[in-house]
């Protein structure tokens, strides 16, 4: 093992021990160097030597301006945000850096982690002065207002977590212009209105929009997204699930549509997601028969179709999917299950098929409710089955 690898491993051990001790001073390895900074659990005992380079001056200006826009700090997180050495500030993390010749320079701010700090205030445009920052984590605070337009200038930003705050208004389109952003978390705020088509044309790997007040139809551009996780849950989206979702890349692992106002059919293209692990369309008004291709979800672990108006037979192979952990069919109008579904409890797979229209099963809908199937005249676009379904 080379000396450099040994140094990295030793540093990683130090990081683990410090994290386990819940220390207030963070140390880590990544981003081409060692990062350090004041944690937010306890006051920082010290940090990097102070720097006089322009980037640290800019960071000082940015953070002091932001501090002045924070109106309540009940935990005293910002008490040590004093003086030019920003790398000692609690919640601020720095990394060693190099100039264009490869020579080491003073540390630069590369991360803000103020999760669960309960701060109240607004974001300021001067945060764009932090040109080396790669992550901003602000979940579980009381920030409000808008996302400054200057955020589009933070070209190094990879992760932006603004979840569980008091942001409101339209979707913050400025985030679409952050060139290297991969992780976007806006959940548990009060954003409203429609979401832009261009959101799914970006290289985002994780998109969390759940628990807001978004409405309107989901953009047809959904199928362009390379994301592995997308969460639309608990909003007010209407219309149908875009047919284009069948064109999404193979990286999609989780997609959640639950508790919206979606209607229409489940698109046949859903069966192309062979790596999908979680699909939740519950608590909507989806109708019609399930596409046979749903049997091709070979990687599916959680399949929740509950509380819709789906009808017909459950495709035979669904209950044979080998990775299935939980299958929810409750509160629909399904009329038949395959015998393989009876074997699911023997595989420790949870299944709930209550309040459907399945003859001979307990806890089903009263017969009068099953005499008129919602969406019975709905014609879902399906590829004619001229031979047994072959997945892949």
C-alpha positions in Angstrom: 0.0 0.0 0.0 1.4 3.4 -1.0 2.1 6.1 1.5 -0.7 8.4 0.2 -3.3 5.6 0.5 -2.1 5.0 4.1 -2.6 8.7 4.9 -6.1 8.7 3.5 -7.0 5.6 5.5 -5.6 7.1 8.7 -7.6 10.3 8.1 -10.7 8.3 7.4 -10.2 6.5 10.8 -9.9 9.9 12.4 -13.1 11.1 10.7 -15.0 8.0 12.0 -13.7 8.4 15.5 -14.5 12.2 15.6 -18.0 11.6 14.1 -18.7 8.9 16.7 -17.7 11.2 19.5 -20.2 13.8 18.1 -17.4 16.3 18.0 -17.9 19.9 17.2 -14.9 20.2 15.0 -15.1 18.3 11.7 -12.4 16.6 9.7 -12.7 14.6 6.5 -11.2 13.5 3.3 -12.5 14.4 -0.1 -12.6 16.9 -2.9 -8.9 16.5 -3.5 -7.8 17.4 0.0 -8.6 17.4 3.7 -11.6 19.5 4.8 -12.2 20.8 8.3 -14.4 23.2 10.1 -16.6 23.9 13.0 -19.4 21.4 13.6 -22.8 22.5 14.9 -23.1 20.1 17.9 -20.6 21.8 20.2 -18.5 24.9 20.0 -15.4 24.6 17.8 -12.2 24.3 19.7 -10.1 25.7 16.9 -9.5 25.3 13.2 -7.4 26.2 10.2 -4.9 29.0 10.3 -6.4 32.3 9.2 -6.0 33.2 5.6 -5.7 36.5 3.8 -6.3 35.4 0.2 -9.2 37.0 -1.6 -11.4 33.9 -1.5 -11.3 33.9 2.3 -12.1 37.6 2.4 -15.0 37.0 0.1 -16.2 34.1 2.3 -16.0 36.4 5.3 -18.1 39.0 3.6 -20.6 36.4 2.5 -21.0 34.7 5.8 -21.2 37.9 7.8 -23.8 39.3 5.5 -25.8 36.1 5.8 -25.4 36.2 9.6 -27.0 39.7 9.6 -30.0 38.2 7.7 -30.6 35.5 10.4 -33.1 36.9 12.9 -33.3 34.0 15.4 -30.6 31.6 16.6 -32.1 29.8 19.6 -29.3 27.3 19.8 -26.5 29.8 19.6 -25.0 28.2 16.5 -23.6 31.5 15.2 -22.0 32.7 18.4 -18.5 31.9 17.1 -19.1 33.4 13.7 -16.6 36.1 14.7 -13.4 37.2 13.0 -11.9 36.5 9.5 -11.0 32.8 10.1 -14.3 31.4 8.7 -13.0 27.9 8.8 -13.6 27.9 12.6 -17.2 28.9 12.2 -19.7 26.2 13.4 -21.3 24.5 10.4 -18.7 25.8 7.9 -16.3 23.3 6.4 -13.1 24.1 4.5 -10.7 22.2 2.3 -7.1 22.7 1.4 -6.7 24.1 -2.1 -4.1 24.7 -4.7 -3.4 27.5 -7.1 -3.3 27.1 -10.9 0.4 26.0 -10.6 -0.5 23.3 -8.1 1.0 25.1 -5.1 -0.9 24.8 -1.8 -2.9 27.8 -0.8 -5.0 28.8 2.3 -8.1 26.7 2.9 -11.4 27.6 1.1 -15.0 27.1 2.2 -16.4 24.0 0.5 -19.4 23.1 2.6 -22.2 24.5 4.8 -24.0 22.0 7.1 -26.5 23.7 9.3 -29.0 20.9 9.4 -31.4 21.0 12.4 -30.0 24.4 13.6 -33.5 25.9 13.9 -32.3 29.2 12.4 -34.8 31.8 11.2 -34.0 34.2 8.4 -33.4 34.4 4.7 -30.7 33.5 2.2 -28.6 36.3 0.8 -27.2 36.9 -2.7 -23.6 37.2 -1.3 -23.6 33.4 -0.7 -22.5 33.2 -4.3 -19.2 34.6 -3.2 -18.5 31.0 -1.9 -17.2 29.9 -5.3 -15.6 26.7 -4.1 -18.6 25.4 -2.1 -19.9 21.9 -3.1 -22.7 21.3 -0.6 -25.2 23.5 1.2 -27.3 21.5 3.7 -29.9 23.6 5.5 -32.7 21.1 6.3 -34.9 21.6 9.4 -34.6 25.3 9.9 -37.0 28.2 9.5 -35.5 29.9 6.4 -38.1 31.7 4.2 -38.2 34.0 1.2 -36.7 33.2 -2.1 -33.6 31.4 -3.4 -31.3 34.2 -4.7 -30.7 34.4 -8.4 -27.0 34.6 -7.8 -27.0 30.9 -6.7 -26.7 30.1 -10.4 -23.1 31.4 -10.2 -22.0 28.7 -7.7 -20.6 26.5 -10.4 -19.0 24.0 -7.8 -22.3 23.3 -6.0 -23.3 19.6 -6.1 -25.8 19.2 -3.3 -28.5 21.7 -2.3 -30.7 20.6 0.6 -33.4 23.2 1.6 -35.9 20.8 2.9 -38.1 21.3 5.9 -38.1 25.1 5.9 -40.6 27.9 5.2 -39.7 28.7 1.6 -42.7 29.5 -0.6 -43.7 30.8 -4.0 -43.0 29.4 -7.4 -40.5 26.7 -8.2 -37.0 28.3 -7.7 -35.9 28.2 -11.3 -32.5 29.6 -10.5 -31.5 26.1 -9.3 -31.8 24.9 -12.9 -28.8 27.0 -13.9 -26.4 25.6 -11.3 -24.3 23.7 -13.7 -22.9 20.8 -11.6 -25.9 20.3 -9.3 -26.7 16.6 -8.7 -28.8 16.6 -5.6 -31.9 18.8 -5.1 -34.0 18.6 -2.0 -37.0 21.0 -1.7 -39.3 18.8 0.2 -41.4 20.0 3.2 -41.7 23.6 2.2 -44.6 25.6 0.7 -43.6 25.9 -2.9 -46.6 26.1 -5.3 -47.5 26.2 -8.9 -46.3 24.1 -11.7 -42.8 22.6 -12.1 -40.7 23.5 -15.1 -40.2 21.1 -18.1 -36.5 21.8 -17.9 -36.1 20.2 -14.5 -36.0 16.8 -16.0 -33.5 17.8 -18.7 -30.8 18.4 -16.1 -28.3 15.8 -14.9 -29.8 15.7 -11.4 -29.5 12.3 -9.7 -31.9 13.0 -6.9 -35.0 15.2 -7.0 -37.2 15.6 -3.9 -40.3 17.8 -4.4 -42.6 16.0 -1.9 -44.7 17.7 0.7 -45.2 21.1 -1.0 -48.2 22.6 -2.8 -47.1 22.0 -6.4 -50.0 21.5 -8.9 -50.7 21.1 -12.6 -49.7 18.2 -14.8 -46.3 16.5 -14.6 -44.2 17.5 -17.5 -43.8 15.1 -20.4 -40.0 15.7 -20.1 -40.0 13.4 -17.1 -38.8 10.6 -19.4 -35.6 12.6 -20.0 -34.4 12.5 -16.4 -31.3 10.4 -15.5 -32.2 10.5 -11.8 -32.1 7.5 -9.6 -34.6 8.9 -7.1 -37.6 11.2 -7.7 -40.3 12.0 -5.2 -43.5 13.8 -6.1 -45.5 12.7 -3.1 -48.0 14.8 -1.1 -48.6 17.6 -3.6 -51.6 18.5 -5.8 -50.4 17.2 -9.2 -53.2 16.4 -11.7 -53.6 14.7 -15.0 -52.0 11.4 -15.9 -48.6 9.9 -15.3 -46.5 10.9 -18.4 -46.3 8.2 -21.0 -42.7 9.3 -21.5 -41.6 7.8 -18.2 -40.9 4.5 -20.1 -37.9 6.3 -21.6 -36.2 7.1 -18.3 -32.8 5.7 -18.0 -32.0 2.4 -16.2 -30.7 4.2 -13.2 -34.1 5.0 -11.7 -34.4 3.1 -8.3 -37.3 4.9 -6.6 -40.2 7.0 -7.9 -43.1 8.1 -5.7 -46.3 9.7 -7.0 -48.4 9.0 -3.9 -51.1 11.3 -2.5 -51.7 13.6 -5.5 -54.7 13.9 -7.8 -53.4 11.9 -10.7 -55.9 10.0 -12.9 -55.8 7.9 -16.1 -53.8 4.7 -16.6 -50.5 3.5 -15.4 -48.3 3.7 -18.6 -47.1 0.4 -20.1 -43.5 1.8 -20.2 -43.3 1.3 -16.4 -42.1 -2.3 -17.1 -38.9 -1.0 -18.6 -37.6 0.0 -15.2 -35.9 -3.3 -14.4 -33.7 -1.8 -11.7 -36.7 0.0 -9.9 -36.9 -0.9 -6.2 -39.8 1.4 -5.0 -42.9 2.4 -7.0 -45.7 4.1 -5.0 -48.7 5.4 -6.9 -51.1 5.1 -3.9 -53.8 7.7 -2.9 -54.6 8.9 -6.4 -57.5 8.2 -8.8 -55.7 6.0 -11.3 -58.0 3.7 -13.3 -58.1 0.9 -15.8 -56.2 -2.4 -15.8 -52.5 -2.7 -14.9 -50.2 -3.2 -17.8 -48.8 -6.7 -18.1 -45.3 -5.2 -18.2 -45.5 -4.5 -14.5 -44.5 -8.1 -14.1 -41.1 -7.1 -15.6 -40.1 -5.1 -12.5 -37.6 -7.7 -11.5 -35.9 -5.5 -9.0 -39.0 -4.2 -7.3 -39.1 -4.4 -3.5 -42.0 -2.1 -2.6 -45.0 -1.9 -5.0 -47.9 0.3 -3.6 -51.0 0.6 -5.8 -53.4 1.2 -2.9 -56.3 3.7 -2.7 -56.9 4.1 -6.5 -59.6 2.9 -8.8 -57.7 0.2 -10.6 -59.5 -2.9 -11.8 -59.2 -6.2 -13.6 -56.9 -9.0 -12.9 -53.5 -8.6 -11.2 -51.0 -9.8 -13.8 -50.0 -13.4 -13.0 -46.3 -12.8 -12.6 -46.5 -9.9 -10.2 -46.6 -12.1 -7.1 -43.7 -14.1 -8.4 -41.3 -11.2 -8.5 -38.3 -12.5 -6.5 -37.3 -9.3 -4.7 -40.7 -8.3 -3.6 -40.9 -7.2 0.1 -44.3 -5.4 0.2 -47.3 -5.4 -2.2 -50.2 -3.1 -1.4 -53.4 -3.5 -3.6 -56.0 -2.3 -1.0 -58.9 0.0 -1.8 -59.1 -0.7 -5.5 -61.5 -2.8 -7.7 -59.3 -5.8 -8.6 -61.3 -8.8 -9.4 -58.7 -11.7 -9.4 -55.4 -12.6 -7.9 -53.1 -15.4 -9.0 -52.4 -18.4 -6.7 -48.8 -17.2 -6.4 -50.1 -14.3 -4.3 -51.3 -16.8 -1.6 -47.7 -17.9 -1.3 -46.3 -14.4 -0.5 -46.7 -14.7 3.3 -44.7 -17.8 3.2 -41.9 -15.7 1.7 -42.3 -13.1 4.4 -43.7 -10.7 1.9 -46.3 -8.3 3.1 -49.5 -8.2 1.0 -52.7 -6.2 1.5 -55.6 -6.9 -1.0 -58.4 -5.7 1.3 -61.4 -3.8 -0.1 -61.3 -5.0 -3.7 -63.8 -7.1 -5.6 -62.1 -10.5 -5.4 -64.6 -13.3 -5.1 -64.1 -15.7 -2.2 -61.7 -13.4 -0.3 -62.4 -11.8 3.0 -62.6 -8.0 3.7 -63.7 -7.1 0.2 -66.0 -4.4 -1.0 -69.8 -4.9 -0.8 -71.1 -6.4 -4.0 -73.1 -3.3 -5.0 -69.8 -1.3 -5.1 -68.3 -3.9 -7.5 -71.2 -3.8 -9.9 -70.1 -0.5 -11.5 -66.3 -0.3 -12.0 -64.9 3.2 -12.1 -63.3 3.9 -15.4 -64.8 0.8 -16.9 -65.0 2.5 -20.3 -61.4 3.9 -20.1 -59.2 2.6 -22.9 -55.5 2.4 -21.8 -53.0 2.4 -24.6 -51.6 -1.1 -24.6 -49.4 -3.2 -26.9 -51.6 -6.1 -28.1 -50.5 -9.4 -26.5 -50.0 -11.7 -29.4 -47.7 -14.0 -27.4 -46.8 -14.6 -23.8 -45.0 -11.6 -22.2 -41.2 -11.7 -22.4 -39.5 -9.2 -20.2 -36.4 -7.3 -21.3 
